[in-house]
């Protein structure tokens, strides 16, 4: 709705001189929401387009993938059939599932007690320890590749799922501890103190009070750790060869000295990201709920 206000000059019988148009706050808010919605969809389409293009390229032949960039073509499953014939997709997928969920479980088992002690039993070194843990994520992985490779070789962990679980656990541990520390910090201490007054031990306090109350935050942390582990490529390419290679190594196998096979590479990439995309879509509500846990009180 638009309100029109008219001012008249002094004296009788004179015509209106000034007209002022004012837009109602409701219309302004509606326009702003519409603009933000359009902007959000534009950004989402821009981010999603490379994935869309990759999926389309996987249904092309190699010649069409290189010479025909149009969206109109005759789809074929040739690339998917050749990709599956070249390597056992399900073997790589099973390795990814075992390593991603195994490392997430191990990281949570270590991070929950660590975050509990830092949140509820802090010392003067707690903040420094948290910052030091986070600073390890700034170290380029290639800087520690040689010592880790030699250790894994000596302990027989090269090309094993156990070795990848250990590396991925250590890789994600700083982020997992930081997130859980934030969630635990938002929990009122009075609840835990009430449990202690009722005679609850530390283990009972964690199991029956802390974990149920912060379950959304723990779930979102676990989901993020799974996604990070699933997408990790550097360590899988350098510490595995065939037995424990996950899907990231499966994708890299379609790059050869002869060049890149775009259609096959796109088909392999689509098959590799499809499980984690479906997993993320099914758990998006839990992730958003967990990431916003404690934001509104």
Short mmCIF file of the C-alpha atoms (twelve columns), coordinates in Angstrom:
data_MODEL
# 
_entry.id   MODEL 
# 
loop_
_atom_site.group_PDB 
_atom_site.id 
_atom_site.type_symbol 
_atom_site.label_atom_id 
_atom_site.label_alt_id 
_atom_site.label_comp_id 
_atom_site.label_asym_id 
_atom_site.label_seq_id 
_atom_site.Cartn_x 
_atom_site.Cartn_y 
_atom_site.Cartn_z 
_atom_site.pdbx_PDB_model_num 
ATOM 1   C CA . UNK A 1   0.000  0.000   0.000   1 
ATOM 2   C CA . UNK A 2   1.224  3.521   -0.842  1 
ATOM 3   C CA . UNK A 3   0.252  6.558   1.186   1 
ATOM 4   C CA . UNK A 4   0.063  9.956   -0.515  1 
ATOM 5   C CA . UNK A 5   0.480  13.101  1.527   1 
ATOM 6   C CA . UNK A 6   -0.252 16.529  -0.002  1 
ATOM 7   C CA . UNK A 7   0.917  19.868  1.271   1 
ATOM 8   C CA . UNK A 8   -0.818 23.118  0.208   1 
ATOM 9   C CA . UNK A 9   0.560  26.621  0.077   1 
ATOM 10  C CA . UNK A 10  -0.704 29.225  2.542   1 
ATOM 11  C CA . UNK A 11  -3.952 30.918  1.540   1 
ATOM 12  C CA . UNK A 12  -7.347 29.784  0.402   1 
ATOM 13  C CA . UNK A 13  -8.052 28.332  -2.984  1 
ATOM 14  C CA . UNK A 14  -4.470 27.592  -3.913  1 
ATOM 15  C CA . UNK A 15  -3.598 24.281  -5.671  1 
ATOM 16  C CA . UNK A 16  -1.488 21.590  -4.020  1 
ATOM 17  C CA . UNK A 17  2.198  22.344  -4.364  1 
ATOM 18  C CA . UNK A 18  4.060  19.291  -3.031  1 
ATOM 19  C CA . UNK A 19  3.183  15.596  -3.121  1 
ATOM 20  C CA . UNK A 20  5.181  13.077  -1.053  1 
ATOM 21  C CA . UNK A 21  4.984  9.358   -1.756  1 
ATOM 22  C CA . UNK A 22  5.801  6.989   1.050   1 
ATOM 23  C CA . UNK A 23  6.021  3.231   0.728   1 
ATOM 24  C CA . UNK A 24  4.614  1.221   3.600   1 
ATOM 25  C CA . UNK A 25  7.090  -0.820  5.722   1 
ATOM 26  C CA . UNK A 26  5.239  -4.035  4.810   1 
ATOM 27  C CA . UNK A 27  5.847  -3.535  1.088   1 
ATOM 28  C CA . UNK A 28  9.490  -2.652  1.696   1 
ATOM 29  C CA . UNK A 29  10.036 -5.816  3.754   1 
ATOM 30  C CA . UNK A 30  8.327  -7.922  1.078   1 
ATOM 31  C CA . UNK A 31  10.564 -6.469  -1.630  1 
ATOM 32  C CA . UNK A 32  13.658 -7.107  0.482   1 
ATOM 33  C CA . UNK A 33  12.633 -10.733 1.076   1 
ATOM 34  C CA . UNK A 34  12.020 -11.219 -2.637  1 
ATOM 35  C CA . UNK A 35  15.422 -9.763  -3.479  1 
ATOM 36  C CA . UNK A 36  17.169 -12.021 -0.942  1 
ATOM 37  C CA . UNK A 37  15.296 -15.046 -2.287  1 
ATOM 38  C CA . UNK A 38  16.347 -14.297 -5.862  1 
ATOM 39  C CA . UNK A 39  19.935 -13.719 -4.740  1 
ATOM 40  C CA . UNK A 40  19.940 -16.976 -2.767  1 
ATOM 41  C CA . UNK A 41  18.645 -18.968 -5.753  1 
ATOM 42  C CA . UNK A 42  21.210 -17.318 -8.036  1 
ATOM 43  C CA . UNK A 43  24.079 -18.261 -5.718  1 
ATOM 44  C CA . UNK A 44  22.707 -21.811 -5.301  1 
ATOM 45  C CA . UNK A 45  22.457 -22.282 -9.081  1 
ATOM 46  C CA . UNK A 46  25.967 -20.917 -9.541  1 
ATOM 47  C CA . UNK A 47  27.345 -23.394 -6.973  1 
ATOM 48  C CA . UNK A 48  25.315 -26.337 -8.280  1 
ATOM 49  C CA . UNK A 49  26.053 -25.761 -11.985 1 
ATOM 50  C CA . UNK A 50  29.484 -27.533 -12.017 1 
ATOM 51  C CA . UNK A 51  27.862 -30.626 -10.464 1 
ATOM 52  C CA . UNK A 52  25.014 -30.446 -12.994 1 
ATOM 53  C CA . UNK A 53  27.506 -30.157 -15.861 1 
ATOM 54  C CA . UNK A 54  29.552 -33.072 -14.514 1 
ATOM 55  C CA . UNK A 55  26.475 -35.310 -14.360 1 
ATOM 56  C CA . UNK A 56  25.507 -34.386 -17.936 1 
ATOM 57  C CA . UNK A 57  29.038 -35.020 -19.219 1 
ATOM 58  C CA . UNK A 58  28.949 -38.500 -17.701 1 
ATOM 59  C CA . UNK A 59  26.109 -39.394 -20.096 1 
ATOM 60  C CA . UNK A 60  28.093 -38.307 -23.177 1 
ATOM 61  C CA . UNK A 61  30.592 -40.180 -25.295 1 
ATOM 62  C CA . UNK A 62  34.244 -39.125 -25.078 1 
ATOM 63  C CA . UNK A 63  34.092 -37.354 -28.438 1 
ATOM 64  C CA . UNK A 64  30.903 -35.504 -27.497 1 
ATOM 65  C CA . UNK A 65  32.295 -34.530 -24.104 1 
ATOM 66  C CA . UNK A 66  35.240 -32.783 -25.771 1 
ATOM 67  C CA . UNK A 67  33.688 -31.397 -28.955 1 
ATOM 68  C CA . UNK A 68  30.040 -30.772 -28.039 1 
ATOM 69  C CA . UNK A 69  29.486 -28.519 -24.994 1 
ATOM 70  C CA . UNK A 70  25.737 -28.131 -25.634 1 
ATOM 71  C CA . UNK A 71  22.997 -29.281 -23.268 1 
ATOM 72  C CA . UNK A 72  21.154 -31.143 -26.041 1 
ATOM 73  C CA . UNK A 73  22.661 -34.520 -26.915 1 
ATOM 74  C CA . UNK A 74  21.834 -38.213 -27.110 1 
ATOM 75  C CA . UNK A 75  22.484 -39.664 -23.634 1 
ATOM 76  C CA . UNK A 76  24.340 -42.942 -23.308 1 
ATOM 77  C CA . UNK A 77  25.471 -45.194 -20.446 1 
ATOM 78  C CA . UNK A 78  28.678 -46.080 -22.267 1 
ATOM 79  C CA . UNK A 79  30.946 -44.203 -19.845 1 
ATOM 80  C CA . UNK A 80  29.300 -45.725 -16.756 1 
ATOM 81  C CA . UNK A 81  29.607 -49.229 -18.204 1 
ATOM 82  C CA . UNK A 82  33.285 -48.725 -19.051 1 
ATOM 83  C CA . UNK A 83  34.002 -47.212 -15.635 1 
ATOM 84  C CA . UNK A 84  32.473 -50.182 -13.853 1 
ATOM 85  C CA . UNK A 85  34.261 -52.630 -16.146 1 
ATOM 86  C CA . UNK A 86  37.625 -50.992 -15.462 1 
ATOM 87  C CA . UNK A 87  37.406 -51.065 -11.653 1 
ATOM 88  C CA . UNK A 88  35.133 -52.489 -8.985  1 
ATOM 89  C CA . UNK A 89  33.156 -49.441 -7.851  1 
ATOM 90  C CA . UNK A 90  31.573 -51.190 -4.878  1 
ATOM 91  C CA . UNK A 91  34.954 -52.126 -3.428  1 
ATOM 92  C CA . UNK A 92  36.052 -48.489 -3.418  1 
ATOM 93  C CA . UNK A 93  32.657 -47.380 -2.081  1 
ATOM 94  C CA . UNK A 94  32.869 -49.876 0.791   1 
ATOM 95  C CA . UNK A 95  36.328 -48.561 1.685   1 
ATOM 96  C CA . UNK A 96  34.973 -44.997 1.742   1 
ATOM 97  C CA . UNK A 97  32.074 -45.975 4.002   1 
ATOM 98  C CA . UNK A 98  34.276 -47.893 6.449   1 
ATOM 99  C CA . UNK A 99  36.962 -45.213 6.608   1 
ATOM 100 C CA . UNK A 100 34.576 -42.217 6.811   1 
ATOM 101 C CA . UNK A 101 32.316 -43.642 9.516   1 
ATOM 102 C CA . UNK A 102 35.138 -45.394 11.362  1 
ATOM 103 C CA . UNK A 103 37.232 -42.229 11.612  1 
ATOM 104 C CA . UNK A 104 34.166 -40.210 12.673  1 
ATOM 105 C CA . UNK A 105 33.356 -42.661 15.461  1 
ATOM 106 C CA . UNK A 106 36.969 -42.652 16.653  1 
ATOM 107 C CA . UNK A 107 37.114 -38.841 16.546  1 
ATOM 108 C CA . UNK A 108 33.910 -38.533 18.601  1 
ATOM 109 C CA . UNK A 109 35.117 -41.036 21.197  1 
ATOM 110 C CA . UNK A 110 38.274 -38.966 21.704  1 
ATOM 111 C CA . UNK A 111 36.722 -35.511 21.316  1 
ATOM 112 C CA . UNK A 112 33.763 -35.873 23.709  1 
ATOM 113 C CA . UNK A 113 35.901 -36.372 26.860  1 
ATOM 114 C CA . UNK A 114 38.381 -33.720 25.658  1 
ATOM 115 C CA . UNK A 115 35.657 -31.148 24.964  1 
ATOM 116 C CA . UNK A 116 33.941 -31.996 28.280  1 
ATOM 117 C CA . UNK A 117 37.074 -31.340 30.294  1 
ATOM 118 C CA . UNK A 118 37.815 -28.101 28.447  1 
ATOM 119 C CA . UNK A 119 34.254 -26.807 28.753  1 
ATOM 120 C CA . UNK A 120 33.521 -27.709 32.381  1 
ATOM 121 C CA . UNK A 121 36.985 -28.114 33.931  1 
ATOM 122 C CA . UNK A 122 38.994 -25.354 32.228  1 
ATOM 123 C CA . UNK A 123 42.497 -24.343 33.212  1 
ATOM 124 C CA . UNK A 124 44.584 -21.332 32.268  1 
ATOM 125 C CA . UNK A 125 46.017 -23.337 29.354  1 
ATOM 126 C CA . UNK A 126 42.662 -24.385 27.882  1 
ATOM 127 C CA . UNK A 127 42.324 -21.540 25.373  1 
ATOM 128 C CA . UNK A 128 45.936 -21.915 24.321  1 
ATOM 129 C CA . UNK A 129 45.422 -25.641 23.763  1 
ATOM 130 C CA . UNK A 130 42.334 -25.004 21.649  1 
ATOM 131 C CA . UNK A 131 44.167 -22.466 19.520  1 
ATOM 132 C CA . UNK A 132 47.117 -24.828 19.116  1 
ATOM 133 C CA . UNK A 133 44.800 -27.629 17.982  1 
ATOM 134 C CA . UNK A 134 43.160 -25.351 15.442  1 
ATOM 135 C CA . UNK A 135 46.539 -24.103 14.191  1 
ATOM 136 C CA . UNK A 136 47.453 -27.662 13.155  1 
ATOM 137 C CA . UNK A 137 44.810 -27.397 10.413  1 
ATOM 138 C CA . UNK A 138 46.877 -24.608 8.842   1 
ATOM 139 C CA . UNK A 139 49.838 -26.944 8.305   1 
ATOM 140 C CA . UNK A 140 50.059 -28.180 4.674   1 
ATOM 141 C CA . UNK A 141 49.622 -31.979 4.674   1 
ATOM 142 C CA . UNK A 142 52.577 -32.382 2.338   1 
ATOM 143 C CA . UNK A 143 54.788 -31.006 5.127   1 
ATOM 144 C CA . UNK A 144 54.255 -34.135 7.246   1 
ATOM 145 C CA . UNK A 145 53.783 -36.658 4.454   1 
ATOM 146 C CA . UNK A 146 57.300 -38.162 4.616   1 
ATOM 147 C CA . UNK A 147 57.389 -38.928 8.375   1 
ATOM 148 C CA . UNK A 148 53.844 -40.294 8.342   1 
ATOM 149 C CA . UNK A 149 54.593 -42.417 5.284   1 
ATOM 150 C CA . UNK A 150 57.718 -43.858 6.939   1 
ATOM 151 C CA . UNK A 151 55.837 -44.583 10.175  1 
ATOM 152 C CA . UNK A 152 53.038 -46.309 8.291   1 
ATOM 153 C CA . UNK A 153 55.564 -48.331 6.294   1 
ATOM 154 C CA . UNK A 154 57.355 -49.508 9.458   1 
ATOM 155 C CA . UNK A 155 54.096 -50.408 11.237  1 
ATOM 156 C CA . UNK A 156 52.537 -52.099 8.218   1 
ATOM 157 C CA . UNK A 157 49.710 -49.586 7.861   1 
ATOM 158 C CA . UNK A 158 50.236 -48.631 4.229   1 
ATOM 159 C CA . UNK A 159 47.246 -49.439 2.002   1 
ATOM 160 C CA . UNK A 160 45.078 -50.455 4.962   1 
ATOM 161 C CA . UNK A 161 41.736 -49.156 6.180   1 
ATOM 162 C CA . UNK A 162 43.144 -48.935 9.703   1 
ATOM 163 C CA . UNK A 163 45.854 -46.570 8.530   1 
ATOM 164 C CA . UNK A 164 43.365 -44.278 6.785   1 
ATOM 165 C CA . UNK A 165 41.065 -44.309 9.822   1 
ATOM 166 C CA . UNK A 166 43.969 -43.169 12.014  1 
ATOM 167 C CA . UNK A 167 44.979 -40.377 9.624   1 
ATOM 168 C CA . UNK A 168 41.415 -39.155 9.046   1 
ATOM 169 C CA . UNK A 169 40.717 -39.212 12.789  1 
ATOM 170 C CA . UNK A 170 43.741 -37.041 13.511  1 
ATOM 171 C CA . UNK A 171 42.887 -34.803 10.558  1 
ATOM 172 C CA . UNK A 172 39.320 -34.074 11.767  1 
ATOM 173 C CA . UNK A 173 39.971 -34.139 15.515  1 
ATOM 174 C CA . UNK A 174 40.689 -30.379 15.953  1 
ATOM 175 C CA . UNK A 175 37.440 -29.390 14.224  1 
ATOM 176 C CA . UNK A 176 35.422 -32.010 16.110  1 
ATOM 177 C CA . UNK A 177 36.838 -30.896 19.481  1 
ATOM 178 C CA . UNK A 178 36.199 -27.232 18.702  1 
ATOM 179 C CA . UNK A 179 32.591 -27.823 17.659  1 
ATOM 180 C CA . UNK A 180 31.793 -30.037 20.652  1 
ATOM 181 C CA . UNK A 181 33.490 -27.563 22.982  1 
ATOM 182 C CA . UNK A 182 31.209 -24.822 21.639  1 
ATOM 183 C CA . UNK A 183 28.090 -26.950 22.082  1 
ATOM 184 C CA . UNK A 184 29.068 -28.051 25.596  1 
ATOM 185 C CA . UNK A 185 29.913 -24.479 26.547  1 
ATOM 186 C CA . UNK A 186 26.332 -23.396 25.727  1 
ATOM 187 C CA . UNK A 187 24.876 -25.957 28.139  1 
ATOM 188 C CA . UNK A 188 23.889 -24.454 31.525  1 
ATOM 189 C CA . UNK A 189 26.235 -25.745 34.214  1 
ATOM 190 C CA . UNK A 190 23.385 -25.832 36.714  1 
ATOM 191 C CA . UNK A 191 22.051 -28.978 35.052  1 
ATOM 192 C CA . UNK A 192 25.297 -30.857 35.583  1 
ATOM 193 C CA . UNK A 193 25.639 -29.525 39.122  1 
ATOM 194 C CA . UNK A 194 22.148 -30.812 39.894  1 
ATOM 195 C CA . UNK A 195 23.233 -34.240 38.687  1 
ATOM 196 C CA . UNK A 196 26.293 -34.158 40.932  1 
ATOM 197 C CA . UNK A 197 24.133 -33.224 43.910  1 
ATOM 198 C CA . UNK A 198 21.990 -36.284 43.172  1 
ATOM 199 C CA . UNK A 199 25.112 -38.459 43.337  1 
ATOM 200 C CA . UNK A 200 25.832 -38.911 39.618  1 
ATOM 201 C CA . UNK A 201 29.375 -39.918 38.752  1 
ATOM 202 C CA . UNK A 202 31.307 -38.239 35.945  1 
ATOM 203 C CA . UNK A 203 30.479 -41.077 33.556  1 
ATOM 204 C CA . UNK A 204 26.784 -40.953 34.464  1 
ATOM 205 C CA . UNK A 205 26.834 -37.176 34.109  1 
ATOM 206 C CA . UNK A 206 28.210 -37.475 30.580  1 
ATOM 207 C CA . UNK A 207 26.050 -40.422 29.523  1 
ATOM 208 C CA . UNK A 208 22.676 -39.394 30.948  1 
ATOM 209 C CA . UNK A 209 22.867 -35.599 31.020  1 
ATOM 210 C CA . UNK A 210 25.467 -34.182 28.663  1 
ATOM 211 C CA . UNK A 211 25.007 -36.443 25.639  1 
ATOM 212 C CA . UNK A 212 21.173 -36.361 25.481  1 
ATOM 213 C CA . UNK A 213 21.077 -32.580 25.909  1 
ATOM 214 C CA . UNK A 214 23.709 -31.913 23.231  1 
ATOM 215 C CA . UNK A 215 22.700 -34.698 20.832  1 
ATOM 216 C CA . UNK A 216 21.835 -32.321 17.934  1 
ATOM 217 C CA . UNK A 217 25.274 -30.726 18.169  1 
ATOM 218 C CA . UNK A 218 27.026 -34.094 18.359  1 
ATOM 219 C CA . UNK A 219 25.037 -35.350 15.367  1 
ATOM 220 C CA . UNK A 220 25.910 -32.334 13.216  1 
ATOM 221 C CA . UNK A 221 29.573 -32.650 14.212  1 
ATOM 222 C CA . UNK A 222 29.573 -36.308 13.225  1 
ATOM 223 C CA . UNK A 223 27.890 -35.543 9.892   1 
ATOM 224 C CA . UNK A 224 30.469 -32.884 9.080   1 
ATOM 225 C CA . UNK A 225 33.294 -35.267 9.968   1 
ATOM 226 C CA . UNK A 226 31.842 -37.941 7.669   1 
ATOM 227 C CA . UNK A 227 31.658 -35.470 4.774   1 
ATOM 228 C CA . UNK A 228 35.221 -34.241 5.329   1 
ATOM 229 C CA . UNK A 229 36.537 -37.805 5.490   1 
ATOM 230 C CA . UNK A 230 34.599 -38.863 2.400   1 
ATOM 231 C CA . UNK A 231 36.022 -35.988 0.344   1 
ATOM 232 C CA . UNK A 232 39.638 -36.279 1.527   1 
ATOM 233 C CA . UNK A 233 41.934 -37.089 -1.387  1 
ATOM 234 C CA . UNK A 234 45.526 -36.207 -0.455  1 
ATOM 235 C CA . UNK A 235 46.103 -38.925 2.134   1 
ATOM 236 C CA . UNK A 236 44.157 -41.589 0.278   1 
ATOM 237 C CA . UNK A 237 46.226 -41.064 -2.867  1 
ATOM 238 C CA . UNK A 238 49.545 -41.184 -0.997  1 
ATOM 239 C CA . UNK A 239 48.898 -43.895 1.581   1 
ATOM 240 C CA . UNK A 240 46.881 -46.426 -0.451  1 
ATOM 241 C CA . UNK A 241 47.236 -48.227 -3.753  1 
ATOM 242 C CA . UNK A 242 44.521 -50.835 -4.269  1 
ATOM 243 C CA . UNK A 243 43.342 -52.695 -1.165  1 
ATOM 244 C CA . UNK A 244 42.097 -49.759 0.953   1 
ATOM 245 C CA . UNK A 245 41.707 -47.093 -1.744  1 
ATOM 246 C CA . UNK A 246 38.472 -45.082 -1.298  1 
ATOM 247 C CA . UNK A 247 36.420 -43.364 -3.986  1 
ATOM 248 C CA . UNK A 248 38.738 -40.366 -4.183  1 
ATOM 249 C CA . UNK A 249 41.477 -42.693 -5.445  1 
ATOM 250 C CA . UNK A 250 38.922 -44.317 -7.741  1 
ATOM 251 C CA . UNK A 251 38.302 -40.939 -9.431  1 
ATOM 252 C CA . UNK A 252 42.011 -40.193 -9.754  1 
ATOM 253 C CA . UNK A 253 42.582 -43.489 -11.556 1 
ATOM 254 C CA . UNK A 254 40.848 -42.062 -14.638 1 
ATOM 255 C CA . UNK A 255 43.592 -39.480 -15.109 1 
ATOM 256 C CA . UNK A 256 46.426 -40.998 -17.131 1 
ATOM 257 C CA . UNK A 257 49.554 -39.859 -19.011 1 
ATOM 258 C CA . UNK A 258 47.536 -40.128 -22.232 1 
ATOM 259 C CA . UNK A 259 45.241 -37.356 -20.986 1 
ATOM 260 C CA . UNK A 260 41.959 -36.889 -19.201 1 
ATOM 261 C CA . UNK A 261 38.985 -38.952 -20.288 1 
ATOM 262 C CA . UNK A 262 36.316 -36.367 -19.551 1 
ATOM 263 C CA . UNK A 263 33.226 -38.541 -19.956 1 
ATOM 264 C CA . UNK A 264 34.643 -41.418 -17.907 1 
ATOM 265 C CA . UNK A 265 36.052 -39.033 -15.299 1 
ATOM 266 C CA . UNK A 266 32.671 -37.335 -15.002 1 
ATOM 267 C CA . UNK A 267 30.876 -40.666 -14.702 1 
ATOM 268 C CA . UNK A 268 33.290 -41.848 -12.006 1 
ATOM 269 C CA . UNK A 269 32.972 -38.543 -10.137 1 
ATOM 270 C CA . UNK A 270 29.182 -38.721 -10.267 1 
ATOM 271 C CA . UNK A 271 29.219 -42.252 -8.879  1 
ATOM 272 C CA . UNK A 272 31.640 -41.152 -6.139  1 
ATOM 273 C CA . UNK A 273 29.721 -38.106 -4.922  1 
ATOM 274 C CA . UNK A 274 26.223 -39.567 -5.316  1 
ATOM 275 C CA . UNK A 275 26.223 -41.434 -1.952  1 
ATOM 276 C CA . UNK A 276 27.442 -38.433 0.055   1 
ATOM 277 C CA . UNK A 277 25.010 -36.094 -1.743  1 
ATOM 278 C CA . UNK A 278 22.094 -38.374 -0.868  1 
ATOM 279 C CA . UNK A 279 23.403 -38.726 2.686   1 
ATOM 280 C CA . UNK A 280 23.696 -34.949 3.041   1 
ATOM 281 C CA . UNK A 281 20.220 -34.396 1.607   1 
ATOM 282 C CA . UNK A 282 18.660 -36.911 4.008   1 
ATOM 283 C CA . UNK A 283 20.424 -35.426 7.036   1 
ATOM 284 C CA . UNK A 284 20.249 -31.720 6.173   1 
ATOM 285 C CA . UNK A 285 17.635 -30.993 8.847   1 
ATOM 286 C CA . UNK A 286 19.740 -32.629 11.545  1 
ATOM 287 C CA . UNK A 287 22.849 -30.773 10.390  1 
ATOM 288 C CA . UNK A 288 21.141 -27.374 10.351  1 
ATOM 289 C CA . UNK A 289 19.530 -28.065 13.705  1 
ATOM 290 C CA . UNK A 290 22.859 -29.054 15.195  1 
ATOM 291 C CA . UNK A 291 24.802 -26.136 13.731  1 
ATOM 292 C CA . UNK A 292 22.231 -23.691 15.127  1 
ATOM 293 C CA . UNK A 293 22.098 -25.530 18.481  1 
ATOM 294 C CA . UNK A 294 22.281 -22.991 21.279  1 
ATOM 295 C CA . UNK A 295 21.979 -20.016 18.936  1 
ATOM 296 C CA . UNK A 296 18.473 -19.171 20.177  1 
ATOM 297 C CA . UNK A 297 17.852 -19.268 23.899  1 
# 
